[in-house]
Amino acid sequence: MEKLQKILAQIKLLFDRLLVVGSTVLEKGGIRLKLTAIMAFIVIAAVLALSSVIMPFQERSISRKAFDMCEVSAISISSAAVEAILTGQSALLRDILRGIMDQKIEGLMEAAVIFQGRYFVNSVRTKDSQAVPDELLNKIRDLRESGIVTNKTAYTDVQNQEIEAYEFITPIFYQNKRIGFTRIVYDNDAIQKEISYVKNLTLIVASAVVFVSLIIIYFVGLRVARPILEVAAAAGRVGQGDLEFSLKIKSLDEVGTLAKQFNRMVGELREKLQMMKFVSQSTAKMIQEHSHAGEVQLGGRRDELAFFFSDVRGFTSWSEKNTPEVVITVLNEYLDMQSVIIKNNGGDIDKYVGDEIMAVFTGENKEDRCLQAAIEIIDAINAKNERRKRKGFDILDIGIGVHTGEVVVGNVGSQYRMDFTAIGDNVNLAARLCSSAKPAQILASGVLIKKVKNQYTLRELEPIQVKGKKLAIEIYDVVGLKSRAA
């Protein structure tokens, strides 16, 4: 009992492991494998169910066929036996029996006619005219039926081997009087052999059906799963930022509808990405922060920021001497160069106003990063202008103003059109410093200079009077980094 329990426990453990392995394979195999597994399970279950219905029917059919053959033979022999028994002429009947046996019917072991307790004729020559065994005599004496009686019995063949067989016994009547019996013995192994053959054939056919079905299912699953995998791969590309593609799935089913919706989504994302170029990072961040609260509302808050303003000097007169196409192309080159540097230093482009840039810096060391961006921009503009001079092109110079201070940050405008920006005196002061700057000059307020590290070469200028301010504003000309001057 204890050993049996151990074996059952081991079988259960093995079954659990197989379930885990199967689940893991299905999880990692993807939808194609899952579809194949589901459809294969359905086909196999259908084949097994069909086989379970057909096999019993086939077994009964095979047995019935053998029984019918034996019963027909018994009736035929009984009909011919009446005259032979009455006349005592057994030769003709013996020829009939042996003719039946000569047909080599598989499973037919013996055919005999019994009269007065002896074998009148028997297909087995050694039993001709022999006494019928008592066991058989007792069996036929007890028969009351007038039809065929079928029994399962143990039969000893000519090699003295005992086999399992069926015997078919038919009474022989003359003028309603029973005068003898016909007995046919049929080997049960012949029936079982035929059943085994049919079972094996059914198994082979079922296996072939399952095998062919699995191949078909695999390719059908591949065809069904391919567009789904394409959608999954496309989603991965979108997740990596690639929006320059569209799915080519043209099917009219749900996957085709999904592909159309996916392409529409990518198109809208592409549009939004393009629209984001017209929106500052701070605006985008504000929308993200307030999207859960519903519609974005007008209003603002106080915050301390560092401001950067740059403006092209002599832009109006230069633009009048060039075509609009040239003006836009060259201006965009200068604006793009500045924007990249601002972004690399952690700044955010608040807006472009013609040839002017307004940018804001937030967070730690915002004043240093703002001033660093201004110095890098002047250096980059000077280098670009040298290249343009060598090629004989016109050059553009810019002036820069930087300042820091507290402002109001928020949504300004109306319910129909609003702008997320910063407003206040400190913004205006940074803009006025930019207006006062000469070509290739950086003007910084004393407030900002006091908050930066001591790493810049500065030249103090005369304080300037700004409208709305009682006191003059301390300003500095930022020449560059001290390390460069050294």
ChimeraX attribute file (.defattr): number of C-alpha atoms within 10 A of each C-alpha:
attribute: neighborCount
match mode: 1-to-1
recipient: residues
	/A:1	6
	/A:2	7
	/A:3	8
	/A:4	9
	/A:5	10
	/A:6	11
	/A:7	12
	/A:8	12
	/A:9	12
	/A:10	12
	/A:11	12
	/A:12	12
	/A:13	12
	/A:14	12
	/A:15	12
	/A:16	12
	/A:17	12
	/A:18	12
	/A:19	12
	/A:20	12
	/A:21	12
	/A:22	11
	/A:23	12
	/A:24	11
	/A:25	13
	/A:26	17
	/A:27	12
	/A:28	10
	/A:29	11
	/A:30	12
	/A:31	18
	/A:32	21
	/A:33	18
	/A:34	17
	/A:35	19
	/A:36	22
	/A:37	17
	/A:38	12
	/A:39	18
	/A:40	20
	/A:41	14
	/A:42	12
	/A:43	17
	/A:44	19
	/A:45	12
	/A:46	13
	/A:47	18
	/A:48	14
	/A:49	11
	/A:50	12
	/A:51	17
	/A:52	11
	/A:53	11
	/A:54	13
	/A:55	15
	/A:56	13
	/A:57	11
	/A:58	16
	/A:59	18
	/A:60	11
	/A:61	13
	/A:62	17
	/A:63	16
	/A:64	13
	/A:65	13
	/A:66	18
	/A:67	18
	/A:68	12
	/A:69	12
	/A:70	24
	/A:71	22
	/A:72	12
	/A:73	19
	/A:74	23
	/A:75	18
	/A:76	13
	/A:77	25
	/A:78	23
	/A:79	15
	/A:80	14
	/A:81	30
	/A:82	17
	/A:83	14
	/A:84	17
	/A:85	20
	/A:86	11
	/A:87	9
	/A:88	11
	/A:89	13
	/A:90	17
	/A:91	11
	/A:92	13
	/A:93	23
	/A:94	23
	/A:95	14
	/A:96	18
	/A:97	21
	/A:98	19
	/A:99	12
	/A:100	17
	/A:101	17
	/A:102	11
	/A:103	9
	/A:104	10
	/A:105	12
	/A:106	13
	/A:107	17
	/A:108	21
	/A:109	21
	/A:110	20
	/A:111	26
	/A:112	26
	/A:113	29
	/A:114	25
	/A:115	20
	/A:116	12
	/A:117	18
	/A:118	18
	/A:119	22
	/A:120	27
	/A:121	28
	/A:122	24
	/A:123	23
	/A:124	16
	/A:125	11
	/A:126	9
	/A:127	15
	/A:128	16
	/A:129	15
	/A:130	15
	/A:131	15
	/A:132	17
	/A:133	11
	/A:134	10
	/A:135	8
	/A:136	10
	/A:137	15
	/A:138	11
	/A:139	10
	/A:140	19
	/A:141	10
	/A:142	8
	/A:143	14
	/A:144	9
	/A:145	9
	/A:146	12
	/A:147	13
	/A:148	19
	/A:149	16
	/A:150	17
	/A:151	12
	/A:152	14
	/A:153	16
	/A:154	14
	/A:155	19
	/A:156	13
	/A:157	13
	/A:158	10
	/A:159	6
	/A:160	8
	/A:161	9
	/A:162	12
	/A:163	14
	/A:164	13
	/A:165	21
	/A:166	22
	/A:167	25
	/A:168	20
	/A:169	26
	/A:170	25
	/A:171	25
	/A:172	25
	/A:173	16
	/A:174	14
	/A:175	6
	/A:176	8
	/A:177	9
	/A:178	12
	/A:179	17
	/A:180	23
	/A:181	24
	/A:182	27
	/A:183	26
	/A:184	23
	/A:185	22
	/A:186	25
	/A:187	23
	/A:188	19
	/A:189	15
	/A:190	17
	/A:191	21
	/A:192	14
	/A:193	12
	/A:194	15
	/A:195	20
	/A:196	14
	/A:197	12
	/A:198	16
	/A:199	18
	/A:200	12
	/A:201	12
	/A:202	15
	/A:203	15
	/A:204	12
	/A:205	13
	/A:206	17
	/A:207	14
	/A:208	12
	/A:209	15
	/A:210	19
	/A:211	14
	/A:212	12
	/A:213	16
	/A:214	20
	/A:215	14
	/A:216	14
	/A:217	21
	/A:218	19
	/A:219	14
	/A:220	16
	/A:221	20
	/A:222	18
	/A:223	12
	/A:224	15
	/A:225	20
	/A:226	15
	/A:227	20
	/A:228	19
	/A:229	15
	/A:230	15
	/A:231	20
	/A:232	12
	/A:233	12
	/A:234	21
	/A:235	16
	/A:236	12
	/A:237	14
	/A:238	15
	/A:239	10
	/A:240	9
	/A:241	12
	/A:242	13
	/A:243	20
	/A:244	10
	/A:245	12
	/A:246	15
	/A:247	16
	/A:248	12
	/A:249	17
	/A:250	12
	/A:251	12
	/A:252	8
	/A:253	8
	/A:254	9
	/A:255	17
	/A:256	17
	/A:257	14
	/A:258	16
	/A:259	22
	/A:260	18
	/A:261	12
	/A:262	17
	/A:263	19
	/A:264	13
	/A:265	13
	/A:266	21
	/A:267	16
	/A:268	13
	/A:269	15
	/A:270	16
	/A:271	12
	/A:272	12
	/A:273	14
	/A:274	11
	/A:275	10
	/A:276	13
	/A:277	9
	/A:278	13
	/A:279	16
	/A:280	18
	/A:281	16
	/A:282	18
	/A:283	18
	/A:284	12
	/A:285	11
	/A:286	15
	/A:287	16
	/A:288	11
	/A:289	11
	/A:290	12
	/A:291	11
	/A:292	9
	/A:293	10
	/A:294	8
	/A:295	10
	/A:296	15
	/A:297	14
	/A:298	14
	/A:299	12
	/A:300	16
	/A:301	10
	/A:302	13
	/A:303	13
	/A:304	17
	/A:305	23
	/A:306	27
	/A:307	30
	/A:308	31
	/A:309	25
	/A:310	28
	/A:311	23
	/A:312	22
	/A:313	19
	/A:314	12
	/A:315	16
	/A:316	10
	/A:317	9
	/A:318	13
	/A:319	14
	/A:320	10
	/A:321	10
	/A:322	11
	/A:323	9
	/A:324	10
	/A:325	9
	/A:326	12
	/A:327	15
	/A:328	13
	/A:329	10
	/A:330	14
	/A:331	17
	/A:332	13
	/A:333	12
	/A:334	20
	/A:335	17
	/A:336	12
	/A:337	14
	/A:338	22
	/A:339	19
	/A:340	14
	/A:341	18
	/A:342	24
	/A:343	15
	/A:344	12
	/A:345	19
	/A:346	15
	/A:347	25
	/A:348	21
	/A:349	21
	/A:350	23
	/A:351	16
	/A:352	14
	/A:353	9
	/A:354	10
	/A:355	17
	/A:356	18
	/A:357	20
	/A:358	19
	/A:359	21
	/A:360	26
	/A:361	25
	/A:362	18
	/A:363	12
	/A:364	8
	/A:365	13
	/A:366	23
	/A:367	27
	/A:368	21
	/A:369	21
	/A:370	27
	/A:371	28
	/A:372	17
	/A:373	23
	/A:374	29
	/A:375	21
	/A:376	16
	/A:377	23
	/A:378	21
	/A:379	14
	/A:380	16
	/A:381	19
	/A:382	17
	/A:383	11
	/A:384	16
	/A:385	17
	/A:386	14
	/A:387	13
	/A:388	14
	/A:389	11
	/A:390	8
	/A:391	9
	/A:392	9
	/A:393	11
	/A:394	10
	/A:395	16
	/A:396	20
	/A:397	18
	/A:398	24
	/A:399	23
	/A:400	32
	/A:401	28
	/A:402	30
	/A:403	29
	/A:404	26
	/A:405	17
	/A:406	16
	/A:407	20
	/A:408	19
	/A:409	18
	/A:410	22
	/A:411	21
	/A:412	17
	/A:413	12
	/A:414	10
	/A:415	11
	/A:416	5
	/A:417	8
	/A:418	14
	/A:419	16
	/A:420	21
	/A:421	18
	/A:422	23
	/A:423	16
	/A:424	13
	/A:425	15
	/A:426	21
	/A:427	24
	/A:428	15
	/A:429	22
	/A:430	26
	/A:431	23
	/A:432	18
	/A:433	26
	/A:434	26
	/A:435	18
	/A:436	16
	/A:437	20
	/A:438	15
	/A:439	16
	/A:440	19
	/A:441	21
	/A:442	26
	/A:443	30
	/A:444	27
	/A:445	20
	/A:446	16
	/A:447	15
	/A:448	21
	/A:449	22
	/A:450	10
	/A:451	13
	/A:452	16
	/A:453	10
	/A:454	12
	/A:455	12
	/A:456	20
	/A:457	15
	/A:458	18
	/A:459	12
	/A:460	13
	/A:461	11
	/A:462	11
	/A:463	14
	/A:464	13
	/A:465	12
	/A:466	14
	/A:467	12
	/A:468	7
	/A:469	10
	/A:470	8
	/A:471	11
	/A:472	12
	/A:473	16
	/A:474	16
	/A:475	24
	/A:476	19
	/A:477	17
	/A:478	20
	/A:479	16
	/A:480	20
	/A:481	15
	/A:482	12
	/A:483	9
	/A:484	9
	/A:485	9
	/A:486	5
